[in-house]
């Protein structure tokens, strides 16, 4: 299985208090994700991001765009895992 892809979906418009309207990451979070080497860390970061989006709202097309990116890279989309942990 491939490593977890970057949650950025190339919208990159920073509004919402410095958060991207596409993926909800800040510029600092985008830099931090790039520095993560272990896939477990990358998965944890994406799970944190999904939880962050549930609190602050998200760009409506992010989940579909990220799922497509994961499929293209051969990685499993993490949405089901996060829903189980939050519930």
MILOSE-625106 format. One record per atom (N, C-alpha, C): residue in one letter; atom name; z negated, x, y. Coordinates in nm, 4 decimals. Each point is the difference from the previous one (the first is absolute). Layout:
// MILOSE-625106
 resn name        w        u        v
    A   CA        Z        X        Y
...
// end
This chain:
// MILOSE-625106
 resn name        w        u        v
    X    N   0.0000   0.0847  -0.1176
    X   CA   0.0000  -0.0847   0.1176
    X    C   0.0000   0.0892   0.1238
    X    N   0.0756  -0.0392   0.1002
    X   CA   0.0098   0.0753   0.1248
    X    C  -0.1258  -0.0165   0.0839
    X    N  -0.0175   0.0918   0.0948
    X   CA  -0.1173  -0.0110   0.0859
    X    C   0.0165  -0.1149   0.0993
    X    N  -0.1102  -0.0466   0.0501
    X   CA  -0.0036  -0.1137   0.0915
    X    C   0.0754   0.0336   0.1284
    X    N   0.1010  -0.0814   0.0353
    X   CA   0.0768   0.0285   0.1212
    X    C  -0.0778  -0.0320   0.1281
    X    N   0.0437   0.0586   0.1068
    X   CA  -0.0576  -0.0227   0.1311
    X    C   0.0145  -0.1476   0.0362
    X    N  -0.1062  -0.0638   0.0514
    X   CA   0.0075  -0.1413   0.0350
    X    C   0.0850  -0.0299   0.1237
    X    N   0.0443   0.1018   0.0708
    X   CA   0.0843  -0.0198   0.1176
    X    C   0.1339  -0.0606  -0.0431
    X    N   0.0433  -0.1050   0.0714
    X   CA   0.1289  -0.0630  -0.0327
    X    C   0.1004   0.0213   0.1135
    X    N  -0.0217   0.1021   0.0811
    X   CA   0.0913   0.0441   0.1053
    X    C   0.0232  -0.1016   0.1114
    X    N  -0.1040  -0.0740   0.0365
    X   CA   0.0069  -0.0876   0.1171
    X    C  -0.0524   0.0785   0.1206
    X    N  -0.1174   0.0596  -0.0144
    X   CA  -0.0608   0.0930   0.0957
    X    C  -0.0002  -0.0474   0.1455
    X    N  -0.0602  -0.1137   0.0221
    X   CA  -0.0248  -0.0530   0.1343
    X    C  -0.1511  -0.0144   0.0131
    X    N  -0.0600   0.0798   0.0870
    X   CA  -0.1454   0.0028   0.0124
    X    C  -0.0459  -0.0950   0.1095
    X    N  -0.0449  -0.1136  -0.0416
    X   CA  -0.0568  -0.0988   0.0924
    X    C  -0.1370  -0.0309  -0.0548
    X    N  -0.0416  -0.1161  -0.0163
    X   CA  -0.1257  -0.0409  -0.0638
    X    C  -0.1101   0.1065   0.0055
    X    N  -0.0343   0.0478   0.1150
    X   CA  -0.1098   0.0972   0.0133
    X    C   0.0301   0.1344  -0.0638
    X    N   0.1250   0.0439   0.0059
    X   CA   0.0382   0.1291  -0.0559
    X    C   0.0424  -0.0038  -0.1452
    X    N   0.0060  -0.1194  -0.0581
    X   CA   0.0433  -0.0156  -0.1393
    X    C   0.1469  -0.0405  -0.0025
    X    N   0.0730   0.0533  -0.0958
    X   CA   0.1411  -0.0326  -0.0172
    X    C   0.0140  -0.1473  -0.0396
    X    N   0.0978  -0.0684   0.0570
    X   CA   0.0206  -0.1403  -0.0352
    X    C   0.0647  -0.0144  -0.1379
    X    N   0.0533   0.1083  -0.0555
    X   CA   0.0631  -0.0046  -0.1318
    X    C  -0.0982   0.0194  -0.1138
    X    N  -0.0756   0.1078   0.0048
    X   CA  -0.0883   0.0342  -0.1119
    X    C  -0.1479  -0.0073   0.0365
    X    N  -0.0317  -0.0161   0.1250
    X   CA  -0.1345  -0.0080   0.0579
    X    C  -0.0741   0.1340   0.0042
    X    N   0.0691   0.1094  -0.0278
    X   CA  -0.0658   0.1306   0.0104
    X    C   0.0035   0.0499   0.1444
    X    N  -0.0993   0.0792   0.0350
    X   CA   0.0009   0.0707   0.1275
    X    C   0.0762   0.1306  -0.0216
    X    N   0.0293   0.0700   0.1071
    X   CA   0.0675   0.1298  -0.0139
    X    C  -0.0880   0.0973  -0.0779
    X    N  -0.1303  -0.0052   0.0213
    X   CA  -0.0926   0.0880  -0.0726
    X    C   0.0005  -0.0318  -0.1493
    X    N   0.0050  -0.1284  -0.0349
    X   CA   0.0047  -0.0378  -0.1407
    X    C   0.1306   0.0459  -0.0653
    X    N   0.1101  -0.0088   0.0737
    X   CA   0.1282   0.0467  -0.0553
    X    C  -0.0063   0.1499  -0.0297
    X    N  -0.0596   0.0762   0.0894
    X   CA  -0.0149   0.1444  -0.0220
    X    C  -0.0926   0.0275  -0.1177
    X    N  -0.1086  -0.0766  -0.0093
    X   CA  -0.0961   0.0186  -0.1090
    X    C   0.0652  -0.0287  -0.1345
    X    N   0.0825  -0.1041  -0.0085
    X   CA   0.0646  -0.0324  -0.1269
    X    C   0.0912   0.1141  -0.0443
    X    N   0.0719   0.0576   0.0931
    X   CA   0.0918   0.1101  -0.0331
    X    C  -0.0743   0.1207  -0.0560
    X    N  -0.1261   0.0170   0.0382
    X   CA  -0.0789   0.1145  -0.0451
    X    C  -0.0601  -0.0199  -0.1395
    X    N   0.0012  -0.1231  -0.0512
    X   CA  -0.0598  -0.0274  -0.1315
    X    C   0.0893   0.0541  -0.1116
    X    N  -0.0579   0.0771  -0.0890
    X   CA   0.0767   0.0616  -0.1083
    X    C  -0.0186  -0.0715  -0.1334
    X    N  -0.1222  -0.0450  -0.0288
    X   CA  -0.0267  -0.0653  -0.1284
    X    C   0.0435  -0.1454   0.0055
    X    N   0.0623  -0.0473  -0.1083
    X   CA   0.0472  -0.1375  -0.0010
    X    C  -0.1160  -0.0986   0.0068
    X    N  -0.1139   0.0351  -0.0562
    X   CA  -0.1157  -0.0907   0.0073
    X    C  -0.0435  -0.0198   0.1454
    X    N   0.0105   0.1052   0.0805
    X   CA  -0.0330  -0.0108   0.1420
    X    C   0.1027  -0.0874   0.0720
    X    N   0.1272   0.0179  -0.0348
    X   CA   0.1071  -0.0790   0.0612
    X    C  -0.0172  -0.1483  -0.0357
    X    N  -0.0339  -0.0295  -0.1260
    X   CA  -0.0218  -0.1386  -0.0425
    X    C  -0.1178  -0.0613   0.0754
    X    N  -0.1077   0.0760   0.0126
    X   CA  -0.1177  -0.0473   0.0729
    X    C   0.0310  -0.0279   0.1458
    X    N   0.0814   0.0843   0.0595
    X   CA   0.0388  -0.0192   0.1396
    X    C   0.0785  -0.1295   0.0157
    X    N   0.0946  -0.0255  -0.0903
    X   CA   0.0804  -0.1227   0.0070
    X    C  -0.0888  -0.1227  -0.0204
    X    N  -0.0970   0.0099  -0.0901
    X   CA  -0.0920  -0.1121  -0.0203
    X    C  -0.0828  -0.0257   0.1258
    X    N  -0.0442   0.1063   0.0658
    X   CA  -0.0728  -0.0135   0.1260
    X    C   0.0891  -0.0659   0.1051
    X    N   0.1252   0.0389   0.0039
    X   CA   0.0937  -0.0548   0.0973
    X    C   0.0235  -0.1495  -0.0239
    X    N   0.0122  -0.0392  -0.1251
    X   CA   0.0200  -0.1417  -0.0316
    X    C  -0.1224  -0.0806   0.0430
    X    N  -0.1185   0.0532  -0.0250
    X   CA  -0.1223  -0.0681   0.0440
    X    C  -0.0038  -0.0091   0.1527
    X    N   0.0417   0.1050   0.0674
    X   CA   0.0054   0.0016   0.1470
    X    C   0.0967  -0.1074   0.0494
    X    N   0.1134  -0.0145  -0.0667
    X   CA   0.0975  -0.1003   0.0406
    X    C  -0.0531  -0.1414  -0.0193
    X    N  -0.0782  -0.0224  -0.1038
    X   CA  -0.0545  -0.1331  -0.0235
    X    C  -0.0979  -0.0386   0.1104
    X    N  -0.0661   0.0967   0.0584
    X   CA  -0.0948  -0.0270   0.1077
    X    C   0.0732  -0.0218   0.1326
    X    N   0.0953   0.0879   0.0314
    X   CA   0.0636  -0.0062   0.1317
    X    C   0.1348  -0.0698   0.0006
    X    N   0.0476  -0.0441  -0.1132
    X   CA   0.1322  -0.0615  -0.0059
    X    C   0.1048   0.1063  -0.0231
    X    N   0.1166  -0.0405  -0.0427
    X   CA   0.1042   0.0976  -0.0293
    X    C   0.1364  -0.0543   0.0360
    X    N   0.0928   0.0908   0.0110
    X   CA   0.1404  -0.0335   0.0167
    X    C   0.0410  -0.0760  -0.1252
    X    N   0.0549  -0.1173   0.0141
    X   CA   0.0231  -0.0885  -0.1141
    X    C   0.0904   0.0588  -0.1079
    X    N   0.0866   0.0916   0.0346
    X   CA   0.0930   0.0551  -0.0989
    X    C  -0.0502   0.1300  -0.0630
    X    N  -0.1189   0.0494   0.0380
    X   CA  -0.0457   0.1292  -0.0500
    X    C  -0.0144   0.0023  -0.1516
    X    N  -0.0640  -0.1004  -0.0567
    X   CA  -0.0263   0.0013  -0.1437
    X    C   0.1300   0.0060  -0.0798
    X    N   0.0987  -0.0794   0.0373
    X   CA   0.1297   0.0013  -0.0709
    X    C   0.0712   0.1331   0.0191
    X    N  -0.0032   0.0537   0.1222
    X   CA   0.0663   0.1278   0.0271
    X    C  -0.0666   0.1144  -0.0758
    X    N  -0.1340  -0.0019  -0.0065
    X   CA  -0.0700   0.1064  -0.0717
    X    C   0.0197  -0.0129  -0.1507
    X    N   0.0012  -0.1220  -0.0517
    X   CA   0.0256  -0.0211  -0.1434
    X    C   0.1384   0.0534  -0.0368
    X    N   0.0979  -0.0229   0.0861
    X   CA   0.1364   0.0500  -0.0240
    X    C   0.0016   0.1530   0.0008
    X    N  -0.0738   0.0588   0.0942
    X   CA  -0.0089   0.1460   0.0092
    X    C  -0.0650   0.0576  -0.1258
    X    N  -0.1078  -0.0643  -0.0469
    X   CA  -0.0684   0.0454  -0.1214
    X    C   0.0944  -0.0060  -0.1204
    X    N   0.0719  -0.1105  -0.0122
    X   CA   0.0926  -0.0164  -0.1119
    X    C   0.1085   0.1079   0.0029
    X    N   0.0533   0.0254   0.1177
    X   CA   0.1038   0.1028   0.0161
    X    C  -0.0513   0.1384  -0.0401
    X    N  -0.1263   0.0275   0.0314
    X   CA  -0.0599   0.1308  -0.0315
    X    C  -0.0572   0.0059  -0.1410
    X    N   0.0015  -0.1138  -0.0718
    X   CA  -0.0522  -0.0016  -0.1367
    X    C  -0.1507  -0.0081  -0.0081
    X    N  -0.0631  -0.0517   0.1044
    X   CA  -0.1458  -0.0125   0.0045
    X    C  -0.0378  -0.1473  -0.0068
    X    N  -0.1215  -0.0269  -0.0464
    X   CA  -0.0481  -0.1371  -0.0095
    X    C  -0.0553  -0.0435   0.1360
    X    N   0.0407  -0.1176   0.0472
    X   CA  -0.0531  -0.0542   0.1250
    X    C  -0.1460  -0.0400  -0.0220
    X    N  -0.0904   0.0344   0.0901
    X   CA  -0.1439  -0.0165  -0.0220
    X    C  -0.0590  -0.1354   0.0376
    X    N   0.0793  -0.0991   0.0300
    X   CA  -0.0520  -0.1249   0.0555
    X    C  -0.0940  -0.0746  -0.0930
    X    N   0.0299  -0.0101  -0.1274
    X   CA  -0.0856  -0.0724  -0.0941
    X    C  -0.1360   0.0681  -0.0143
    X    N  -0.0018   0.1328  -0.0003
    X   CA  -0.1235   0.0756  -0.0155
    X    C  -0.0954  -0.0279   0.1159
    X    N   0.0517  -0.0059   0.1225
    X   CA  -0.0832  -0.0217   0.1177
    X    C  -0.0532  -0.1417   0.0028
    X    N   0.0830  -0.0968  -0.0335
    X   CA  -0.0436  -0.1400  -0.0003
    X    C  -0.1172  -0.0199  -0.0955
    X    N   0.0033   0.0667  -0.1154
    X   CA  -0.1088  -0.0116  -0.0979
    X    C  -0.1286   0.0623   0.0542
    X    N   0.0088   0.1125   0.0705
    X   CA  -0.1180   0.0690   0.0500
    X    C  -0.0657  -0.0773   0.1141
    X    N   0.0817  -0.0667   0.0821
    X   CA  -0.0534  -0.0717   0.1149
    X    C  -0.0602  -0.1332  -0.0422
    X    N   0.0586  -0.0636  -0.1008
    X   CA  -0.0454  -0.1330  -0.0434
    X    C  -0.1372  -0.0003  -0.0616
// end
